[in-house]
Amino acid sequence: MSPTATKSPNPVPIKERMKVPRQAMREQDPLLRAHNFKEVNLGYSEELARREAQRCLECAKPTCITTCPVSVKVKDFVELIVAGDYMGAAAKIREDNVLPAITGRVCPQEDHCEGGCLMGKKVQPLGIGYLERFAADYEQRHMDLSQIRRAERTGKKVAIVGSGPSGLTAAGDLVQKGHQVRVFEALHELGGVLVYGIPEFRLPKQIIREQIDYMRAMGVEFETNVVVGKTVTIDELMLEEGYDAVFIGTGAGAPQFMGIPGEHLNGVYSANEFLTRINLMHAYEFPAYDEPMLDFRGKPVAVIGGGNTALDAIRSALRLGAGKAYVLYRRSEAEMPARIEEVKHAKQEGIEFHMLTAPVEFLSDGKGWLNAARCIRMQLGEPDASGRRRPVPIEGSEFELPLSIAVIAIGTNANPLIQTTTPGLATNKRNYIEADVETQRTSKKGVFAGGDIVTGSATVILAMGAGRRAAKSIHEYLTTGSW
Amino acid sequence: MFKILHAEFIAPGIKRFVIEAPRIARKQKPGQFVILRIYEEGERIPITIEKSDPERGTINIVVQSVGKTTHLLNALETSDHIRDVVGPLGKPSEIEKVGTAVVMGGGVGTAMAYPTAAALKRAGNRVISIIGARSKDLVILEREMREVSDELLVTTDDGTYADKGFVTDKLRQLIDSDTRIDLVLAVGPIPMMRAVADMTRKENIRTIVSLNPIMIDGTGMCGGCRVLIDGKSQFACVDGPEFDASRIDFAVLVQRNAMYRAAEQKSMEDFERERDSLLAKVHSEEEAECALQGGGK
């Protein structure tokens, strides 16, 4: 069965490859998984992975690579999987991506590598995300952390603020250049949004821990419970603690509310709070964990929003026992920013999608608890600044939806903790940090920024791309000294 | 892990901890708080910092046993460890010279009022402090408050010590006796702060209270601690914890603080049953962590 690794390891003739269907990933049965927090996707076997990898057309100009924000050498790693060299495949991914087990799970591949896959024009694109996940998981099961080589020290110190995807990426790249890297995290657990934002059923905490252990083995230092801007300032890090450069990757991090009446009612959550309780604090395991959660069993629950966060929240609510689980989104399904696979999974699990619908008021039961939302129907008008068609309320279409719990997942604002405590750090009018799109340099010498705190809410992989660019230009700055 | 250098009960159910936390000690200002988590399965709770010693690298907190987490915390002793302590969080108290300031502490709130009273005194204000508790043995920090106050008034609800009555009765007397009051700072149970707000609103006296709603991250990320100020949401963790009392919707504060009452009661019942095994769990986590860091207790 095992193909021999020769010059051209793929036994399937090019012409036949498009005829092989995309290999489905094994997943937990929807009826079962709607009641547990275990991972939905179960991964490829070696055989499935090789069969899927053999579909690759080996394009001369692979657009799967140019569409990847961190330029993972997709063609090369897929070829290594075809050859059965799974550790080699993982190492190849790691040349460009220090968090392969994570991106293999949460990247919106349809917008990047798989969106660029030539096969996708005719049939289903190559399952690049699934293959990446396979290689990363294989590596995790077989690697020996003690074998990781550490780069020769340059003597330069870099502080990374935030242990989310941009910070971890920057840290991983910089430590490989030999710089002393220390990551400061405000929370008690490492991983940033990967830990507090993304639920176990999509990204198990163990995976994040393993990726971080790998970075520790590479020499990255971590310090939790440090809120930069409060516990220590950027200036203090540079002037008193001797850091030669700082990368700010704190994420957007402040929840947006809708500004409609009744948002203070008990039972109305921001997605950040709801997901933090579940993911970071394990409230779904109460009373084994101390953090409490409301009783969701049999109750009608809605999330407001159409992104991955919204789906993470409503699928968590379902797993807590919600009787009804609605997605209320003011545009139509075509405009939903969520990953295609998440929408599919959510529908399989029985989530009800109410498109072109938005709440205008949360109504109380008279005792301070949410009991319904007054909603309005929308229609799509002209495109707005985002290029998506603008939702316009339909007059007279208001209706009441009985609800016990509502989760608001309409996006985030910039958390101002660092901006307000760092003199000389320029921000834009929405209070995000100004950073050069190529070099991630801020207005302050030696300080770089990237990820959601620069762009506003985006994706894990875009944040990682920014971390990567920052690491490159931090290394240049540390080597040349020129700003 | 954060080492408890000293722990002692200062009243029944009220314990003071001196915790090794050099980063926090260096930055702490009056009015700020920490969030702590005792062990891996623990929740995060906010606790106001009583004072800090930047040279020694320590902070003091005063904790009253109320729910599971505070009961467990108060079961810890000198040289035990707390898994996570983060801070200093929140905006510091605004300390300026206003003339006469009345600082009010109700129950364990006295420990939170104390650093601000001291700072107001240092800023050149005349400080009249009013502290009170349910009964004699729960009056705390009387000596400390006396040291930083020009005048100290003490009440107990049951009259077992000093004057019988509430701290608000003393405030009423000050107002009725035409004492000039430029600022009131009140920290204590919500009903007390609300009563103070009602009283001083009518008199047009600027009044600051320190709120303690349910919090998780404490950095403005989750919005769980939102309070209605002039009808608009603000976050107690980053916009507070101190707010102008006349603008606070206390009814919403009370309602939101009751959100998890059922779960809190269950936790407390579990705690009473499992106290010893929980403490053992905390200690074994401690040992594992200390071993990992290559240091002893």
Chai-1 contact restraints between the chains, C-beta under 6 A:
chainA,res_idxA,chainB,res_idxB,connection_type,confidence,min_distance_angstrom,max_distance_angstrom,comment,restraint_id
A,A186,B,T219,contact,1.0,0.0,6.0,A-B,restraint_1
A,H188,B,R37,contact,1.0,0.0,6.0,A-B,restraint_2
A,H188,B,D84,contact,1.0,0.0,6.0,A-B,restraint_3
A,N225,B,D84,contact,1.0,0.0,6.0,A-B,restraint_4
A,N225,B,V86,contact,1.0,0.0,6.0,A-B,restraint_5
A,V227,B,T219,contact,1.0,0.0,6.0,A-B,restraint_6
A,T231,B,R23,contact,1.0,0.0,6.0,A-B,restraint_7
A,G253,B,M221,contact,1.0,0.0,6.0,A-B,restraint_8
A,A254,B,G220,contact,1.0,0.0,6.0,A-B,restraint_9
A,P255,B,G223,contact,1.0,0.0,6.0,A-B,restraint_10
A,H264,B,L228,contact,1.0,0.0,6.0,A-B,restraint_11
A,H264,B,V252,contact,1.0,0.0,6.0,A-B,restraint_12
A,N266,B,M259,contact,1.0,0.0,6.0,A-B,restraint_13
A,S270,B,G223,contact,1.0,0.0,6.0,A-B,restraint_14
A,N272,B,M221,contact,1.0,0.0,6.0,A-B,restraint_15
A,N272,B,C222,contact,1.0,0.0,6.0,A-B,restraint_16
A,E273,B,C222,contact,1.0,0.0,6.0,A-B,restraint_17
A,E273,B,G223,contact,1.0,0.0,6.0,A-B,restraint_18
A,E273,B,G224,contact,1.0,0.0,6.0,A-B,restraint_19
A,T276,B,I216,contact,1.0,0.0,6.0,A-B,restraint_20
A,T276,B,C222,contact,1.0,0.0,6.0,A-B,restraint_21
A,P287,B,D270,contact,1.0,0.0,6.0,A-B,restraint_22
A,Y289,B,E41,contact,1.0,0.0,6.0,A-B,restraint_23
A,D290,B,G42,contact,1.0,0.0,6.0,A-B,restraint_24
A,D290,B,E43,contact,1.0,0.0,6.0,A-B,restraint_25
A,E291,B,E43,contact,1.0,0.0,6.0,A-B,restraint_26
A,P292,B,Y260,contact,1.0,0.0,6.0,A-B,restraint_27
A,P292,B,A263,contact,1.0,0.0,6.0,A-B,restraint_28
A,G368,B,Q255,contact,1.0,0.0,6.0,A-B,restraint_29
A,N415,B,G220,contact,1.0,0.0,6.0,A-B,restraint_30
